[in-house]
Each structure stands twice: as C-alpha cells, then as structure tokens.
Amino acid sequence: MLSLRAVNHYYGNQHSLWDVDLDLLPGKCTAVLGLPGMGKTTLANCIIGNLPIESGTMFWHQAGAPPCDLLQIPAAKRIALGINCVSQERRIFFATDGRGKSAHCAPGG
C-alpha cells in the first residue's frame, strides 16, 4: 500500500500540490482525475521520485514488512519496489494493421 499524507510541492513560488492525502490499496484501481494543470502529473512524478516534495510524508507498506519512508529512497531504487509509471506518450503497439492489434489483445494472444 502507498500512503501519502499532507504532501505539498512547489514549482518555484507556485504551490502546485496542496496537502494531498492518498491511499493506494493493493488489488484496487485508483484514478486521479482533474483538468489540465491541476497537478496529476506532478503528483505522479513526486510519487515515483522525479520531483521532490516540500513537506508531507510518503510511505510504502509491503505485505509482511515494516513501512518504509519513500522520501529516503531515490527514484532508481523505487522501481525495485514496483513504483514506476509509463508515460501516456509511449506507444504500446508498433504500427500494425487492425488484425495484428487484435491478436495482441485477444485472450492468449
């Protein structure tokens, strides 16, 4: 489980994340929704370690292990915990016809 409490981030003097509290539970799907410029990408970059936070806490709770403070773990080591993201600009499928894409998406394909 990932727990964020009172997370704040600034770009210079621009306050971009305001006291964010969030729990991402194992086996659950969580969506962060908002208009452009609301801080969705900033939040993701703070979680994966690409941006520092000004204040607040981020803890990773792995089953059977004590919680670890993510703020003490650099981005490159967070990947080993399974914390990462795939940018929306990345293409999942190479250019192919519809039949080729269907084969990738079909059960067992």
C-alpha positions in Angstrom: 0.0 0.0 0.0 1.1 3.5 -0.7 0.2 6.3 1.8 0.6 10.0 1.2 -0.1 12.5 4.0 -0.2 16.3 3.6 2.1 16.2 0.5 3.0 19.7 -0.8 5.0 20.6 -3.9 6.1 23.9 -5.4 7.4 25.0 -8.7 9.4 28.0 -7.6 6.9 30.0 -5.6 3.9 28.4 -7.3 2.2 25.9 -4.9 1.2 23.0 -7.2 0.2 20.3 -4.7 -1.8 21.3 -1.6 -1.8 18.9 1.4 -2.5 15.8 -0.7 -3.7 12.7 1.3 -3.9 9.5 -0.7 -4.0 5.7 0.0 -3.4 3.3 -2.9 -4.6 -0.1 -1.7 -3.3 -3.4 -3.0 -5.6 -5.0 -5.6 -7.6 -1.8 -6.1 -7.6 0.5 -9.1 -7.3 4.2 -8.2 -7.8 7.1 -10.7 -6.6 10.7 -10.2 -8.8 12.9 -12.3 -8.7 16.6 -13.0 -8.4 19.4 -15.6 -5.1 20.2 -17.2 -2.8 22.0 -14.8 -4.4 20.5 -11.7 -1.3 18.5 -10.6 -2.0 15.0 -11.8 1.4 14.6 -13.5 3.2 16.5 -10.7 1.7 14.0 -8.2 2.8 11.0 -10.2 6.3 12.5 -10.5 6.5 13.1 -6.8 5.4 9.5 -6.1 8.0 8.0 -8.4 10.7 10.3 -7.2 11.3 12.5 -10.2 10.2 15.6 -8.2 10.9 16.4 -4.5 8.1 17.3 -2.1 8.3 20.3 0.0 6.5 18.8 3.0 4.5 15.7 3.9 5.1 12.0 4.1 5.0 9.1 1.6 5.2 5.5 3.0 5.3 2.2 1.1 3.7 -0.7 3.0 4.8 -4.1 1.6 3.0 -7.1 3.0 4.9 -8.7 5.8 7.4 -5.8 6.1 7.5 -2.6 8.1 6.5 0.6 6.2 9.4 2.4 4.5 9.7 6.1 4.1 9.8 6.7 0.3 11.4 10.1 0.8 14.6 8.3 1.8 14.6 6.2 -1.4 15.8 7.6 -4.7 13.7 7.2 -7.9 16.0 4.5 -9.3 15.5 2.3 -6.2 11.7 2.9 -6.1 11.5 0.9 -9.3 12.6 -2.2 -7.5 9.6 -1.7 -5.2 7.3 -1.7 -8.2 6.8 2.1 -8.1 7.0 3.5 -11.7 4.8 4.8 -14.5 4.6 4.6 -18.2 4.1 7.9 -19.9 1.0 8.4 -21.9 3.2 9.3 -24.9 4.6 5.8 -25.1 3.2 3.6 -27.7 2.2 0.1 -26.5 1.8 -1.3 -30.0 4.0 -0.8 -33.0 2.4 0.3 -36.2 0.4 -2.6 -37.5 -3.0 -3.3 -39.1 -6.1 -3.9 -37.0 -5.7 -7.7 -37.2 -2.3 -7.5 -35.6 -3.5 -5.4 -32.8 -6.5 -7.7 -32.2 -4.0 -10.7 -31.9 -2.1 -8.8 -29.2 -5.3 -8.0 -27.3 -7.1 -11.3 -27.7 -7.1 -13.8 -24.8 -4.0 -15.9 -25.2 -2.7 -13.5 -27.9 
